[in-house]
């Protein structure tokens, strides 16, 4: 029994070993990614204010049966800069390069990463299965991105906490009670969270303060993809739509409309979960439940 237990522990350790590598995209941009697990491949694309480390727990939940690749989307592997010609096609090219290098045909994306996955499924025949957690798709003018100039101004002025609150409120990504609280208090709490995270950050960690400028580009994608839901009726891959019952209304609406147009689709709503539930626990995400999300992903990708 002791030998069996030791062998199991060794295997578990190997499954959770994280290896880093890079792939070069079509325009020469180097994309760093992490690799964990063994078996058939899945590429996971993180959302806004995230990096490749944001879904490590979800990846480890699947590592016994799948090799999971977690790229830092361009600009998120700091200090990598985002080129002025950044757009959705650049993100699709980056994903294509990683799929080709790893011979992978299954993808998962969250929020902004979710709309990248859906667009890639339109353009890349190699993709066979797509799981998305609340893709940030504007449908029927469900939200506006008119807040971006204010956000950009606050970032330029070094008002990082204020910019993050502008983005959170503009994107309707926080709980409803945030709308009833004064901005000064929200900025105060955000500033304290950033300071706490900065103090505890280890080498290689990507913090809120570091990621704050990248929020512009995620919402640039959201604006570019607004009102394009009908395009996805041409997706040939199998699609799994995932979301939480406690998530913002506009993200639920996006799932509603996608469910209507996608030809090969299954939808699952998790009771009590919200927009951040697939991600790892962090100072700003106390509702992490990746083990629940992983169960549906395991069934879908098997």
Long-range contacts (C-beta under 8 A, 24 or more apart in sequence): 14-38, 15-60, 15-63, 15-64, 16-60, 16-63, 18-56, 23-71, 23-94, 23-97, 23-98, 23-101, 24-97, 25-74, 25-90, 25-93, 25-94, 25-97, 26-93, 26-96, 26-97, 27-83, 27-90, 27-93, 29-74, 29-80, 29-83, 29-90, 29-94, 30-80, 31-71, 31-72, 31-73, 31-74, 31-77, 31-94, 31-97, 31-98, 32-71, 32-72, 32-77, 33-69, 33-70, 33-71, 33-72, 33-98, 34-59, 34-69, 34-70, 34-71, 35-67, 35-68, 35-69, 35-70, 36-60, 36-63, 36-67, 36-68, 36-70, 37-62, 37-63, 37-64, 37-65, 37-66, 37-67, 37-68, 38-63, 38-66, 38-67, 39-64, 39-65, 39-66, 39-67, 40-65, 40-66, 40-67, 40-106, 40-301, 41-66, 41-67, 41-68, 41-69, 41-102, 41-103, 41-104, 41-105, 41-106, 42-66, 42-67, 42-68, 42-69, 42-104, 42-106, 42-107, 42-108, 42-297, 42-301, 43-68, 43-69, 43-70, 43-71, 43-95, 43-98, 43-99, 43-102, 43-104, 43-106, 43-107, 43-108, 44-68, 44-69, 44-70, 44-107, 44-108, 44-109, 44-110, 44-113, 45-71, 45-73, 45-95, 45-107, 45-108, 45-109, 45-110, 45-113, 45-114, 45-116, 45-117, 46-70, 46-72, 46-73, 46-76, 46-110, 46-113, 46-279, 47-109, 47-110, 47-111, 47-112, 47-113, 47-114, 47-136, 47-218, 47-279, 48-111, 48-112, 48-136, 48-167, 48-171, 48-214, 48-215, 48-218, 48-219, 49-164, 49-208, 49-211, 49-212, 49-214, 49-215, 49-218, 50-76, 50-110, 50-211, 50-279, 51-76, 51-77, 51-206, 51-211, 52-76, 52-77, 53-204, 53-205, 53-206, 53-280, 54-279, 54-280, 54-282, 55-110, 55-278, 55-279, 55-280, 55-290, 56-280, 57-280, 57-281, 57-288, 57-290, 57-291, 58-278, 58-279, 58-280, 58-290, 58-293, 58-294, 58-297, 61-290, 61-291, 61-294, 61-298, 62-294, 62-297, 62-298, 62-301, 65-298, 65-302, 66-301, 67-102, 67-104, 69-98, 69-102, 69-104, 71-95, 71-98, 72-206, 73-113, 73-116, 75-214, 75-217, 76-206, 76-211, 76-214, 77-206, 78-206, 78-210, 78-211, 82-214, 82-217, 86-217, 86-220, 87-220, 87-221, 87-224, 88-115, 88-116, 88-119, 88-221, 88-224, 88-225, 91-116, 91-119, 91-120, 91-221, 92-116, 92-119, 92-120, 92-123, 92-124, 95-120, 95-124, 96-120, 96-124, 99-124, 99-126, 99-127, 100-126, 105-129, 106-130, 106-131, 106-301, 107-131, 108-132, 108-133, 108-297, 109-133, 109-135, 110-134, 110-278, 110-279, 111-135, 111-136, 111-218, 111-275, 112-136, 112-218, 112-221, 112-222, 115-221, 115-222, 115-225, 116-221, 118-232, 118-235, 118-239, 118-258, 119-225, 121-232, 121-235, 121-236, 121-237, 121-239, 122-231, 122-232, 122-234, 122-235, 125-236, 127-237, 128-237, 128-238, 129-237, 129-238, 129-239, 129-240, 129-300, 129-301, 130-235, 130-237, 130-238, 130-239, 130-240, 131-239, 131-240, 131-242, 131-296, 131-297, 131-300, 131-301, 132-239, 132-240, 132-241, 132-242, 133-242, 133-243, 133-278, 133-293, 134-242, 134-243, 134-244, 134-247, 134-251, 134-254, 134-255, 134-275, 135-251, 135-254, 135-255, 135-258, 136-171, 136-218, 136-221, 136-222, 136-251, 136-254, 137-222, 137-225, 137-226, 137-228, 137-229, 137-254, 137-257, 137-258, 138-222, 138-223, 138-225, 138-226, 138-227, 138-250, 138-254, 139-227, 139-229, 139-250, 139-253, 139-254, 139-257, 140-227, 140-253, 140-257, 141-227, 142-249, 142-250, 142-253, 142-254, 143-170, 143-171, 143-172, 143-250, 144-170, 145-170, 145-219, 145-222, 145-223, 145-226, 146-170, 147-171, 148-216, 148-219, 148-220, 148-223, 151-215, 151-216, 151-219, 152-216, 155-212, 155-213, 155-216, 160-194, 160-209, 160-212, 161-187, 161-188, 161-190, 161-191, 161-194, 162-187, 163-212, 163-215, 164-190, 164-208, 164-212, 164-215, 165-190, 167-215, 167-219, 170-219, 171-219, 171-222, 172-248, 172-249, 172-250, 173-248, 173-275, 175-274, 193-283, 193-284, 196-283, 197-282, 197-283, 208-283, 208-284, 229-254, 229-257, 229-258, 229-261, 230-261, 232-258, 232-261, 232-262, 233-261, 233-262, 233-263, 235-262, 235-263, 235-264, 236-263, 236-264, 237-264, 238-264, 238-265, 238-266, 238-300, 239-264, 239-265, 239-266, 240-265, 240-266, 240-267, 240-268, 240-296, 240-297, 240-300, 241-265, 241-266, 241-267, 241-268, 242-267, 242-268, 242-269, 242-270, 242-278, 242-293, 242-296, 242-297, 243-267, 243-268, 243-269, 243-270, 243-273, 244-269, 244-270, 244-272, 244-273, 244-274, 244-275, 244-277, 245-269, 245-270, 245-271, 245-272, 245-273, 246-272, 246-273, 246-274, 247-273, 247-274, 247-275, 248-275, 251-275, 266-300, 268-296
